[in-house]
Amino acid sequence: MSTIKYQLSESELPDAWYNIQADLPKPLPAVLHPGTKQPIGPADLAPLFPDALIEQEVSTERWIAIPEEVRDIYRQWRPTPLYRARRLEQALDTPAKIYYKYEGVSPSGSHKPNTAVPQAFYNKQAGVKRLATETGAGQWGSSLAFAGALFGLEVLVYMVKVSFNQKPYRRALMETYGARVVASPSEETAAGRSILADHPDSTGSLGIAISEAVEVAAQDPETKYALGSVLNHVLLHQTVIGLESQKQLEMAGDRPDVIVACTGGGSNFAGIAFPFLGEQLRGGAPVRIVAVEPAACPTLTRGKYAYDFGDTAHLTPLVKMHTLGSTFVPEGIHAGGLRYHGMGPLVSHVVDLGLVEPVSKHQLACFEAGALFARTEGILPAPEATHAVRGTIDEALRCKREGRSEVILTNLCGHGHFDLQAYMDYKAGILRDHEFSAKEVAMALAGLPSVE
């Protein structure tokens, strides 16, 4: 029994991104100015983003054309393969069919270049000289560094300190691409210095790193901010994943009953799920969609759906999302890309509408699933991707218990070649499951902004 691969030709590469805002049964809540609590306009975002990305952020058009210059770069690794995981199915003795879309074939090893390339393209067109950003595990930082090198842009990356120390090879890759990488919180920004003054041994968080990057961009007219997840235009760019998957499943003669994806800020989740969800919202076949997050940072399952800041220093506008509170700092799990206090507003919105089922998984169970996937399918998943693998395995075992031959689709969003220390720690019994700190979250949520 062998793995089956479904590969599209270059001519079948999508020529437009899909925007789920066109099909939502209820519009997305407005983004608010933190001072006035009134909806913001494009001018409020201009210090951070070029006009083209702002237009995509607020657009309700269903299809947004992909520039040919971006498609030319996409062709280096896209369309990405879809696999039928026959060996994993056999190991689980499940009647379910398991398909996985593999995004680890990109130059930086994850789905992140799908948005890094267009963001760099639009910034270059606008005459921007430098991009400032944050990164957790380093998947996003290395992808933006790659895209910056292609378009001749300087890239400054604030890397969450725990990941900066855990993942030196990700840092090395970013620096090889030409980026400058700084451990966050740092002494380079007012936001970083403020955190270090109160918590000198802070391990950092994505919220803190965002504050540092936003501060730099807001103070320098030649620098813009780039974000690897959460925002609407970022999720939009990732829909090439699901659009390709739809064609590939047609080749296989199947359609998904269940879609499973890991969820931190929401980009890879939206990338695989939104095209299928949009099809359902337009009257197509229903599909169960499962969002898997870490139990140590359970934004969707334990957070509050409310207006909050996207960063720790409160430099961003207010967005309505599932949040654990902007000052919450999760434990230092190896899935650094999932350690964010908030969730993409679009993902939060569809969860609130009951269109998506969120679940949380512990770190050890996820690494166990990642190791099984490596032994059966030969690909070592990144720690973030192990959450999707865990969720997929649990769904396949449910099918086994219930005797159901469902089709399960998941997104293997990145490889774990730079995460071998995490697997070594797992094998040695060093890793542990971190308890979710309800007390710390309660304190962080107590500081939520008041919005009537």
DOROVEX-581628 format. One record per residue (C-alpha): residue in three letters; residue number from 1; x negated, y, z. Coordinates in pm, whole numbers. Example, Ala and Ser with C-alpha at 12.3 -4.5 7.8 and 13.67 -1.06 7.14 Angstrom:
2
+-----+-----+--------+--------+--------+
:  aa :   i :   east :  north :     up :
+-----+-----+--------+--------+--------+
: ALA :   1 :  -1230 :   -450 :    780 :
: SER :   2 :  -1367 :   -106 :    714 :
+-----+-----+--------+--------+--------+
END
This chain:
452
+-----+-----+--------+--------+--------+
:  aa :   i :   east :  north :     up :
+-----+-----+--------+--------+--------+
: MET :   1 :      0 :      0 :      0 :
: SER :   2 :   -168 :    320 :   -115 :
: THR :   3 :   -112 :    692 :    -83 :
: ILE :   4 :     68 :    844 :   -385 :
: LYS :   5 :    -31 :   1186 :   -518 :
: TYR :   6 :    197 :   1428 :   -703 :
: GLN :   7 :      8 :   1703 :   -883 :
: LEU :   8 :    150 :   1990 :  -1088 :
: SER :   9 :    -34 :   2140 :  -1383 :
: GLU :  10 :   -173 :   2495 :  -1375 :
: SER :  11 :    110 :   2603 :  -1605 :
: GLU :  12 :    357 :   2513 :  -1328 :
: LEU :  13 :    202 :   2756 :  -1079 :
: PRO :  14 :    485 :   2982 :   -949 :
: ASP :  15 :    500 :   3325 :  -1113 :
: ALA :  16 :    705 :   3484 :   -833 :
: TRP :  17 :    726 :   3463 :   -454 :
: TYR :  18 :   1062 :   3383 :   -292 :
: ASN :  19 :   1210 :   3638 :    -50 :
: ILE :  20 :   1459 :   3479 :    190 :
: GLN :  21 :   1592 :   3821 :    291 :
: ALA :  22 :   1804 :   3811 :    -26 :
: ASP :  23 :   1998 :   3508 :    101 :
: LEU :  24 :   2028 :   3563 :    476 :
: PRO :  25 :   2388 :   3545 :    604 :
: LYS :  26 :   2303 :   3827 :    844 :
: PRO :  27 :   2037 :   4094 :    775 :
: LEU :  28 :   1717 :   4109 :    974 :
: PRO :  29 :   1731 :   4352 :   1272 :
: ALA :  30 :   1558 :   4681 :   1203 :
: VAL :  31 :   1200 :   4755 :   1305 :
: LEU :  32 :   1202 :   5037 :   1561 :
: HIS :  33 :    972 :   5326 :   1646 :
: PRO :  34 :    848 :   5266 :   2005 :
: GLY :  35 :    901 :   5629 :   2101 :
: THR :  36 :   1237 :   5715 :   1945 :
: LYS :  37 :   1376 :   5358 :   1932 :
: GLN :  38 :   1506 :   5449 :   1587 :
: PRO :  39 :   1443 :   5245 :   1269 :
: ILE :  40 :   1107 :   5323 :   1115 :
: GLY :  41 :   1054 :   5419 :    751 :
: PRO :  42 :    778 :   5337 :    501 :
: ALA :  43 :    581 :   5647 :    607 :
: ASP :  44 :    541 :   5500 :    957 :
: LEU :  45 :    359 :   5199 :    813 :
: ALA :  46 :    143 :   5395 :    567 :
: PRO :  47 :   -159 :   5428 :    803 :
: LEU :  48 :   -183 :   5048 :    820 :
: PHE :  49 :    -74 :   4910 :    481 :
: PRO :  50 :    -82 :   5009 :    113 :
: ASP :  51 :    247 :   5107 :    -49 :
: ALA :  52 :    283 :   4782 :   -246 :
: LEU :  53 :    281 :   4571 :     72 :
: ILE :  54 :    517 :   4809 :    250 :
: GLU :  55 :    760 :   4772 :    -41 :
: GLN :  56 :    741 :   4393 :    -10 :
: GLU :  57 :    788 :   4416 :    368 :
: VAL :  58 :   1126 :   4588 :    333 :
: SER :  59 :   1242 :   4434 :      3 :
: THR :  60 :   1565 :   4235 :    -24 :
: GLU :  61 :   1497 :   4125 :   -383 :
: ARG :  62 :   1506 :   3745 :   -416 :
: TRP :  63 :   1202 :   3715 :   -642 :
: ILE :  64 :    887 :   3928 :   -637 :
: ALA :  65 :    646 :   3881 :   -926 :
: ILE :  66 :    297 :   3754 :   -847 :
: PRO :  67 :     35 :   3974 :  -1019 :
: GLU :  68 :   -154 :   3788 :  -1288 :
: GLU :  69 :   -484 :   3883 :  -1122 :
: VAL :  70 :   -367 :   3700 :   -808 :
: ARG :  71 :   -244 :   3398 :  -1006 :
: ASP :  72 :   -584 :   3377 :  -1176 :
: ILE :  73 :   -748 :   3336 :   -834 :
: TYR :  74 :   -476 :   3102 :   -709 :
: ARG :  75 :   -564 :   2868 :   -997 :
: GLN :  76 :   -895 :   2789 :   -825 :
: TRP :  77 :   -701 :   2560 :   -589 :
: ARG :  78 :   -333 :   2586 :   -677 :
: PRO :  79 :   -103 :   2407 :   -734 :
: THR :  80 :   -202 :   2205 :   -427 :
: PRO :  81 :   -125 :   1831 :   -413 :
: LEU :  82 :    174 :   1663 :   -252 :
: TYR :  83 :    109 :   1316 :   -112 :
: ARG :  84 :    333 :   1028 :    -10 :
: ALA :  85 :    181 :    904 :    317 :
: ARG :  86 :    236 :    534 :    255 :
: ARG :  87 :    -38 :    417 :    493 :
: LEU :  88 :     96 :    630 :    775 :
: GLU :  89 :    446 :    497 :    708 :
: GLN :  90 :    311 :    143 :    728 :
: ALA :  91 :    125 :    212 :   1055 :
: LEU :  92 :    446 :    348 :   1208 :
: ASP :  93 :    657 :     67 :   1058 :
: THR :  94 :    918 :    326 :    971 :
: PRO :  95 :   1182 :    317 :    696 :
: ALA :  96 :   1130 :    692 :    649 :
: LYS :  97 :    943 :    833 :    352 :
: ILE :  98 :    674 :   1082 :    459 :
: TYR :  99 :    544 :   1346 :    217 :
: TYR : 100 :    280 :   1603 :    303 :
: LYS : 101 :    179 :   1914 :    113 :
: TYR : 102 :   -196 :   1956 :    155 :
: GLU : 103 :   -324 :   2313 :    179 :
: GLY : 104 :   -673 :   2216 :    297 :
: VAL : 105 :   -799 :   2215 :    -64 :
: SER : 106 :   -833 :   2597 :    -67 :
: PRO : 107 :  -1185 :   2748 :    -52 :
: SER : 108 :  -1150 :   2833 :    318 :
: GLY : 109 :   -971 :   2508 :    401 :
: SER : 110 :   -620 :   2628 :    485 :
: HIS : 111 :   -303 :   2793 :    353 :
: LYS : 112 :   -422 :   3139 :    455 :
: PRO : 113 :   -576 :   3249 :    120 :
: ASN : 114 :   -223 :   3242 :    -25 :
: THR : 115 :   -171 :   3579 :    143 :
: ALA : 116 :   -532 :   3694 :    192 :
: VAL : 117 :   -585 :   3718 :   -184 :
: PRO : 118 :   -278 :   3934 :   -262 :
: GLN : 119 :   -338 :   4152 :     43 :
: ALA : 120 :   -696 :   4217 :    -70 :
: PHE : 121 :   -574 :   4278 :   -427 :
: TYR : 122 :   -315 :   4539 :   -329 :
: ASN : 123 :   -557 :   4714 :    -93 :
: LYS : 124 :   -824 :   4729 :   -362 :
: GLN : 125 :   -570 :   4877 :   -605 :
: ALA : 126 :   -493 :   5146 :   -345 :
: GLY : 127 :   -859 :   5246 :   -315 :
: VAL : 128 :   -912 :   5099 :     33 :
: LYS : 129 :  -1275 :   5037 :    131 :
: ARG : 130 :  -1242 :   4816 :    439 :
: LEU : 131 :   -994 :   4577 :    601 :
: ALA : 132 :   -970 :   4521 :    976 :
: THR : 133 :   -799 :   4212 :   1110 :
: GLU : 134 :   -774 :   3962 :   1393 :
: THR : 135 :   -814 :   3586 :   1390 :
: GLY : 136 :   -754 :   3306 :   1636 :
: ALA : 137 :   -903 :   2978 :   1523 :
: GLY : 138 :  -1073 :   3150 :   1232 :
: GLN : 139 :   -862 :   3015 :    945 :
: TRP : 140 :   -721 :   3360 :    870 :
: GLY : 141 :  -1046 :   3547 :    928 :
: SER : 142 :  -1239 :   3320 :    693 :
: SER : 143 :   -965 :   3349 :    429 :
: LEU : 144 :   -962 :   3729 :    440 :
: ALA : 145 :  -1344 :   3732 :    434 :
: PHE : 146 :  -1326 :   3516 :    119 :
: ALA : 147 :  -1069 :   3746 :    -42 :
: GLY : 148 :  -1265 :   4056 :     58 :
: ALA : 149 :  -1574 :   3917 :   -112 :
: LEU : 150 :  -1377 :   3863 :   -434 :
: PHE : 151 :  -1253 :   4223 :   -443 :
: GLY : 152 :  -1558 :   4401 :   -299 :
: LEU : 153 :  -1395 :   4500 :     32 :
: GLU : 154 :  -1567 :   4518 :    369 :
: VAL : 155 :  -1396 :   4296 :    625 :
: LEU : 156 :  -1409 :   4343 :   1004 :
: VAL : 157 :  -1270 :   4052 :   1206 :
: TYR : 158 :  -1182 :   4061 :   1576 :
: MET : 159 :  -1190 :   3694 :   1675 :
: VAL : 160 :  -1016 :   3581 :   1995 :
: LYS : 161 :  -1301 :   3521 :   2240 :
: VAL : 162 :  -1209 :   3165 :   2339 :
: SER : 163 :  -1210 :   3065 :   1971 :
: PHE : 164 :  -1524 :   3273 :   1902 :
: ASN : 165 :  -1699 :   3048 :   2153 :
: GLN : 166 :  -1520 :   2722 :   2062 :
: LYS : 167 :  -1560 :   2750 :   1685 :
: PRO : 168 :  -1905 :   2886 :   1589 :
: TYR : 169 :  -1888 :   2733 :   1241 :
: ARG : 170 :  -1573 :   2927 :   1154 :
: ARG : 171 :  -1761 :   3239 :   1259 :
: ALA : 172 :  -2054 :   3134 :   1043 :
: LEU : 173 :  -1825 :   3086 :    742 :
: MET : 174 :  -1678 :   3435 :    784 :
: GLU : 175 :  -2024 :   3586 :    808 :
: THR : 176 :  -2140 :   3390 :    503 :
: TYR : 177 :  -1853 :   3541 :    306 :
: GLY : 178 :  -1981 :   3882 :    421 :
: ALA : 179 :  -1748 :   3974 :    709 :
: ARG : 180 :  -1853 :   4117 :   1044 :
: VAL : 181 :  -1708 :   3915 :   1333 :
: VAL : 182 :  -1661 :   4055 :   1684 :
: ALA : 183 :  -1547 :   3862 :   1992 :
: SER : 184 :  -1221 :   4006 :   2128 :
: PRO : 185 :  -1168 :   4174 :   2367 :
: SER : 186 :  -1471 :   4385 :   2283 :
: GLU : 187 :  -1636 :   4707 :   2392 :
: GLU : 188 :  -1587 :   4853 :   2041 :
: THR : 189 :  -1231 :   4979 :   2091 :
: ALA : 190 :  -1033 :   5156 :   2360 :
: ALA : 191 :   -790 :   4864 :   2365 :
: GLY : 192 :  -1071 :   4613 :   2421 :
: ARG : 193 :  -1243 :   4821 :   2686 :
: SER : 194 :   -915 :   4860 :   2874 :
: ILE : 195 :   -861 :   4483 :   2886 :
: LEU : 196 :  -1220 :   4416 :   2995 :
: ALA : 197 :  -1197 :   4676 :   3269 :
: ASP : 198 :   -910 :   4483 :   3427 :
: HIS : 199 :  -1015 :   4132 :   3321 :
: PRO : 200 :  -1393 :   4115 :   3259 :
: ASP : 201 :  -1375 :   3740 :   3191 :
: SER : 202 :  -1074 :   3759 :   2959 :
: THR : 203 :  -1060 :   3476 :   2704 :
: GLY : 204 :   -862 :   3702 :   2473 :
: SER : 205 :   -542 :   3652 :   2277 :
: LEU : 206 :   -411 :   3726 :   1931 :
: GLY : 207 :   -214 :   4016 :   2080 :
: ILE : 208 :   -535 :   4174 :   2213 :
: ALA : 209 :   -726 :   4115 :   1888 :
: ILE : 210 :   -439 :   4272 :   1691 :
: SER : 211 :   -461 :   4581 :   1912 :
: GLU : 212 :   -831 :   4619 :   1835 :
: ALA : 213 :   -787 :   4578 :   1460 :
: VAL : 214 :   -486 :   4812 :   1445 :
: GLU : 215 :   -673 :   5077 :   1646 :
: VAL : 216 :   -966 :   5071 :   1402 :
: ALA : 217 :   -738 :   5091 :   1097 :
: ALA : 218 :   -526 :   5373 :   1239 :
: GLN : 219 :   -832 :   5588 :   1308 :
: ASP : 220 :  -1009 :   5546 :    973 :
: PRO : 221 :   -840 :   5663 :    649 :
: GLU : 222 :  -1058 :   5428 :    442 :
: THR : 223 :   -959 :   5122 :    649 :
: LYS : 224 :   -630 :   4933 :    638 :
: TYR : 225 :   -503 :   4655 :    858 :
: ALA : 226 :   -440 :   4302 :    729 :
: LEU : 227 :   -234 :   4043 :    916 :
: GLY : 228 :   -242 :   3668 :    859 :
: SER : 229 :    108 :   3582 :    978 :
: VAL : 230 :    425 :   3724 :   1138 :
: LEU : 231 :    515 :   4005 :    895 :
: ASN : 232 :    766 :   3963 :    613 :
: HIS : 233 :    522 :   4021 :    326 :
: VAL : 234 :    283 :   3761 :    469 :
: LEU : 235 :    556 :   3497 :    490 :
: LEU : 236 :    666 :   3595 :    140 :
: HIS : 237 :    324 :   3518 :    -10 :
: GLN : 238 :    318 :   3172 :    148 :
: THR : 239 :    636 :   3058 :    -30 :
: VAL : 240 :    422 :   2929 :   -318 :
: ILE : 241 :    385 :   2621 :    -93 :
: GLY : 242 :    755 :   2539 :    -80 :
: LEU : 243 :    820 :   2637 :   -441 :
: GLU : 244 :    556 :   2391 :   -560 :
: SER : 245 :    686 :   2127 :   -320 :
: GLN : 246 :   1034 :   2150 :   -471 :
: LYS : 247 :    896 :   2064 :   -816 :
: GLN : 248 :    674 :   1787 :   -679 :
: LEU : 249 :    957 :   1618 :   -490 :
: GLU : 250 :   1160 :   1627 :   -810 :
: MET : 251 :    870 :   1438 :   -974 :
: ALA : 252 :    895 :   1183 :   -691 :
: GLY : 253 :   1272 :   1155 :   -734 :
: ASP : 254 :   1336 :   1266 :   -376 :
: ARG : 255 :   1465 :   1560 :   -176 :
: PRO : 256 :   1385 :   1626 :    192 :
: ASP : 257 :   1624 :   1539 :    472 :
: VAL : 258 :   1383 :   1689 :    727 :
: ILE : 259 :   1108 :   1952 :    697 :
: VAL : 260 :    849 :   1975 :    976 :
: ALA : 261 :    583 :   2247 :   1016 :
: CYS : 262 :    368 :   2387 :   1294 :
: THR : 263 :    459 :   2737 :   1401 :
: GLY : 264 :    244 :   3009 :   1559 :
: GLY : 265 :    329 :   3335 :   1387 :
: GLY : 266 :    534 :   3163 :   1119 :
: SER : 267 :    345 :   3189 :    789 :
: ASN : 268 :    280 :   2824 :    702 :
: PHE : 269 :    620 :   2728 :    843 :
: ALA : 270 :    797 :   2985 :    625 :
: GLY : 271 :    582 :   2887 :    330 :
: ILE : 272 :    706 :   2528 :    323 :
: ALA : 273 :   1057 :   2579 :    465 :
: PHE : 274 :   1199 :   2905 :    329 :
: PRO : 275 :   1242 :   2800 :    -36 :
: PHE : 276 :   1439 :   2494 :     77 :
: LEU : 277 :   1636 :   2694 :    333 :
: GLY : 278 :   1718 :   2955 :     70 :
: GLU : 279 :   1845 :   2681 :   -158 :
: GLN : 280 :   2071 :   2561 :    124 :
: LEU : 281 :   2196 :   2914 :    194 :
: ARG : 282 :   2292 :   2947 :   -173 :
: GLY : 283 :   2512 :   2637 :   -148 :
: GLY : 284 :   2253 :   2364 :   -203 :
: ALA : 285 :   2198 :   2044 :     -9 :
: PRO : 286 :   2152 :   2081 :    368 :
: VAL : 287 :   1818 :   2006 :    529 :
: ARG : 288 :   1706 :   1982 :    894 :
: ILE : 289 :   1412 :   2213 :    958 :
: VAL : 290 :   1191 :   2155 :   1263 :
: ALA : 291 :    945 :   2416 :   1390 :
: VAL : 292 :    673 :   2267 :   1613 :
: GLU : 293 :    486 :   2491 :   1856 :
: PRO : 294 :    237 :   2424 :   2141 :
: ALA : 295 :    382 :   2354 :   2483 :
: ALA : 296 :    118 :   2589 :   2627 :
: CYS : 297 :    256 :   2880 :   2420 :
: PRO : 298 :    624 :   2792 :   2360 :
: THR : 299 :    745 :   3116 :   2202 :
: LEU : 300 :   1055 :   2978 :   2030 :
: THR : 301 :   1156 :   2724 :   2294 :
: ARG : 302 :   1088 :   2924 :   2612 :
: GLY : 303 :   1058 :   3285 :   2496 :
: LYS : 304 :   1320 :   3558 :   2484 :
: TYR : 305 :   1472 :   3689 :   2161 :
: ALA : 306 :   1422 :   4059 :   2212 :
: TYR : 307 :   1246 :   4370 :   2086 :
: ASP : 308 :    878 :   4368 :   2175 :
: PHE : 309 :    541 :   4497 :   2066 :
: GLY : 310 :    336 :   4281 :   1832 :
: ASP : 311 :     17 :   4359 :   2023 :
: THR : 312 :   -104 :   4388 :   2380 :
: ALA : 313 :   -202 :   4758 :   2376 :
: HIS : 314 :    139 :   4860 :   2236 :
: LEU : 315 :      8 :   5022 :   1919 :
: THR : 316 :    258 :   4853 :   1685 :
: PRO : 317 :    627 :   4924 :   1616 :
: LEU : 318 :    893 :   4724 :   1799 :
: VAL : 319 :   1025 :   4414 :   1624 :
: LYS : 320 :   1299 :   4177 :   1733 :
: MET : 321 :   1145 :   3835 :   1776 :
: HIS : 322 :   1109 :   3546 :   2014 :
: THR : 323 :    844 :   3660 :   2260 :
: LEU : 324 :    669 :   3552 :   2577 :
: GLY : 325 :    584 :   3916 :   2649 :
: SER : 326 :    310 :   4116 :   2480 :
: THR : 327 :     74 :   4093 :   2780 :
: PHE : 328 :    100 :   3713 :   2812 :
: VAL : 329 :   -234 :   3539 :   2751 :
: PRO : 330 :   -191 :   3167 :   2670 :
: GLU : 331 :   -429 :   2901 :   2793 :
: GLY : 332 :   -732 :   2832 :   2572 :
: ILE : 333 :   -597 :   2539 :   2372 :
: HIS : 334 :   -794 :   2440 :   2062 :
: ALA : 335 :   -503 :   2532 :   1832 :
: GLY : 336 :   -612 :   2895 :   1842 :
: GLY : 337 :   -393 :   2990 :   1548 :
: LEU : 338 :    -82 :   2906 :   1752 :
: ARG : 339 :   -177 :   3116 :   2058 :
: TYR : 340 :     45 :   3417 :   1985 :
: HIS : 341 :    295 :   3566 :   2229 :
: GLY : 342 :    547 :   3644 :   1955 :
: MET : 343 :    695 :   3489 :   1644 :
: GLY : 344 :    757 :   3623 :   1296 :
: PRO : 345 :   1084 :   3821 :   1294 :
: LEU : 346 :   1218 :   3622 :    999 :
: VAL : 347 :   1143 :   3290 :   1169 :
: SER : 348 :   1295 :   3415 :   1494 :
: HIS : 349 :   1601 :   3532 :   1303 :
: VAL : 350 :   1673 :   3198 :   1134 :
: VAL : 351 :   1620 :   3018 :   1466 :
: ASP : 352 :   1867 :   3257 :   1630 :
: LEU : 353 :   2113 :   3183 :   1349 :
: GLY : 354 :   2087 :   2811 :   1427 :
: LEU : 355 :   1924 :   2725 :   1093 :
: VAL : 356 :   1600 :   2592 :   1245 :
: GLU : 357 :   1530 :   2357 :   1539 :
: PRO : 358 :   1228 :   2454 :   1752 :
: VAL : 359 :   1038 :   2194 :   1957 :
: SER : 360 :    716 :   2210 :   2159 :
: LYS : 361 :    438 :   1950 :   2184 :
: HIS : 362 :    147 :   1902 :   2424 :
: GLN : 363 :   -214 :   1920 :   2307 :
: LEU : 364 :   -311 :   1559 :   2382 :
: ALA : 365 :    -14 :   1413 :   2199 :
: CYS : 366 :    -99 :   1631 :   1899 :
: PHE : 367 :   -464 :   1521 :   1888 :
: GLU : 368 :   -349 :   1159 :   1918 :
: ALA : 369 :   -130 :   1217 :   1611 :
: GLY : 370 :   -416 :   1391 :   1426 :
: ALA : 371 :   -650 :   1098 :   1491 :
: LEU : 372 :   -390 :    849 :   1364 :
: PHE : 373 :   -336 :   1059 :   1052 :
: ALA : 374 :   -713 :   1064 :    988 :
: ARG : 375 :   -738 :    686 :   1026 :
: THR : 376 :   -447 :    620 :    790 :
: GLU : 377 :   -457 :    903 :    535 :
: GLY : 378 :   -826 :    993 :    556 :
: ILE : 379 :   -775 :   1366 :    614 :
: LEU : 380 :   -872 :   1521 :    947 :
: PRO : 381 :   -605 :   1780 :   1036 :
: ALA : 382 :   -691 :   2113 :   1198 :
: PRO : 383 :   -569 :   2138 :   1560 :
: GLU : 384 :   -283 :   2362 :   1446 :
: ALA : 385 :   -180 :   2110 :   1182 :
: THR : 386 :   -178 :   1825 :   1435 :
: HIS : 387 :    140 :   1981 :   1576 :
: ALA : 388 :    312 :   1929 :   1241 :
: VAL : 389 :    174 :   1575 :   1225 :
: ARG : 390 :    302 :   1503 :   1577 :
: GLY : 391 :    645 :   1635 :   1485 :
: THR : 392 :    646 :   1432 :   1164 :
: ILE : 393 :    549 :   1111 :   1344 :
: ASP : 394 :    820 :   1168 :   1605 :
: GLU : 395 :   1079 :   1214 :   1331 :
: ALA : 396 :    958 :    898 :   1154 :
: LEU : 397 :    983 :    700 :   1479 :
: ARG : 398 :   1336 :    835 :   1530 :
: CYS : 399 :   1422 :    704 :   1184 :
: LYS : 400 :   1279 :    367 :   1288 :
: ARG : 401 :   1494 :    356 :   1603 :
: GLU : 402 :   1804 :    460 :   1410 :
: GLY : 403 :   1732 :    251 :   1101 :
: ARG : 404 :   1747 :    557 :    874 :
: SER : 405 :   1541 :    589 :    555 :
: GLU : 406 :   1518 :    969 :    558 :
: VAL : 407 :   1274 :   1175 :    354 :
: ILE : 408 :   1041 :   1383 :    573 :
: LEU : 409 :    835 :   1669 :    426 :
: THR : 410 :    557 :   1840 :    619 :
: ASN : 411 :    288 :   2095 :    549 :
: LEU : 412 :    -66 :   1990 :    637 :
: CYS : 413 :   -179 :   2351 :    651 :
: GLY : 414 :   -553 :   2299 :    697 :
: HIS : 415 :   -839 :   2054 :    750 :
: GLY : 416 :  -1028 :   2008 :   1077 :
: HIS : 417 :  -1383 :   1997 :    941 :
: PHE : 418 :  -1481 :   2293 :   1162 :
: ASP : 419 :  -1294 :   2152 :   1461 :
: LEU : 420 :  -1495 :   1837 :   1527 :
: GLN : 421 :  -1590 :   1955 :   1875 :
: ALA : 422 :  -1222 :   1951 :   1964 :
: TYR : 423 :  -1192 :   1592 :   1843 :
: MET : 424 :  -1509 :   1501 :   2031 :
: ASP : 425 :  -1361 :   1651 :   2347 :
: TYR : 426 :  -1039 :   1458 :   2287 :
: LYS : 427 :  -1226 :   1131 :   2237 :
: ALA : 428 :  -1435 :   1194 :   2551 :
: GLY : 429 :  -1126 :   1262 :   2762 :
: ILE : 430 :  -1227 :   1622 :   2826 :
: LEU : 431 :   -917 :   1782 :   2678 :
: ARG : 432 :   -617 :   1828 :   2901 :
: ASP : 433 :   -263 :   1945 :   2863 :
: HIS : 434 :   -215 :   2299 :   2990 :
: GLU : 435 :     89 :   2378 :   3194 :
: PHE : 436 :    305 :   2658 :   3067 :
: SER : 437 :    287 :   2946 :   3318 :
: ALA : 438 :    648 :   3044 :   3372 :
: LYS : 439 :    536 :   3291 :   3641 :
: GLU : 440 :    299 :   3473 :   3408 :
: VAL : 441 :    561 :   3485 :   3134 :
: ALA : 442 :    817 :   3626 :   3377 :
: MET : 443 :    571 :   3902 :   3460 :
: ALA : 444 :    504 :   3969 :   3092 :
: LEU : 445 :    874 :   3971 :   3003 :
: ALA : 446 :    941 :   4215 :   3286 :
: GLY : 447 :    748 :   4469 :   3083 :
: LEU : 448 :    963 :   4435 :   2768 :
: PRO : 449 :   1061 :   4774 :   2623 :
: SER : 450 :   1413 :   4888 :   2692 :
: VAL : 451 :   1619 :   4890 :   2373 :
: GLU : 452 :   1991 :   4951 :   2386 :
+-----+-----+--------+--------+--------+
END
